[in-house]
Amino acid sequence: MTVHFIGAGPGAPDLITIRGRDLIAKCPVCLYAGSLVPEEVVAFAPASALVLDTAPLNLEEIITEIQTAHEAGKDVARVHSGDPSIYGATAEQMRRLDELDIPYDVTPGVPAFAAAAAELKQELTLPEVSQTIIATRTTMHASAMPEGEDLAKLAASRATLAIHLSVRNLKYVQHTLIPHYGEDCPVVIAYRVTWPDQQFIHGTLANIRE
């Protein structure tokens, strides 16, 4: 029995990897975050599979479901949005599985910032402009950034920034980045990339909040 952590990609069901799709298709148990993973992705599961939305469950409740499957000898598809290694909350689950001696593996997925670049037909690394991409976020009420990773310090690199989970901190982002990138630096706000209701808001650091 193995728990398969699977990156579902940003939203469009045809952007899941072939490996991820095939794992879902053969697992008798499929756990997914319904608020982030579309039902079309978990529709690849067998008709007889237990398909459970874990959005209302806490960590221990999720682990209990996995333990039950483990005791029954059933493989589990644990489906996360995007790529499991980026803001995927998989580490805490893996620590618990290590404690319980339950084996697992990880299948990568397409991260949202890469999907956004594809939708926009843009390259994120351009010669003599930027050869570095930084995926980051800003401090939120529930979770501060580690020391040394504040946005101003990252901005000093003038790298391409993929700033996640920060639309409510837009004023702070704008004021922090302008001294490093200038008011005319292009900005795109990407919402629900590759979902049917995706939106892109284009602007510059000077006017993106207008």
HELIX and SHEET records of a PDB file:
HELIX    1   1 PRO A   13  LEU A   15  5                                   3    
HELIX    2   2 ILE A   18  LYS A   26  1                                   9    
HELIX    3   3 GLU A   39  VAL A   42  1                                   4    
HELIX    4   4 LEU A   59  GLU A   71  1                                  13    
HELIX    5   5 ALA A   91  LEU A  100  1                                  10    
HELIX    6   6 ALA A  112  LEU A  120  1                                   9    
HELIX    7   7 LEU A  151  ALA A  155  1                                   5    
HELIX    8   8 VAL A  167  ASN A  169  5                                   3    
HELIX    9   9 LEU A  170  TYR A  181  1                                  12    
SHEET    1   A 5 LEU A  50  ASP A  53  0                                        
SHEET    2   A 5 VAL A  29  TYR A  32  1                                        
SHEET    3   A 5 VAL A  76  HIS A  80  1                                        
SHEET    4   A 5 VAL A   3  GLY A   7  1                                        
SHEET    5   A 5 TYR A 104  THR A 107  1                                        
SHEET    1   B 2 ILE A 133  ARG A 137  0                                        
SHEET    2   B 2 THR A 160  HIS A 164  1                                        
SHEET    1   C 2 PRO A 186  TYR A 191  0                                        
SHEET    2   C 2 GLN A 199  THR A 204 -1                                        
END                                                                             
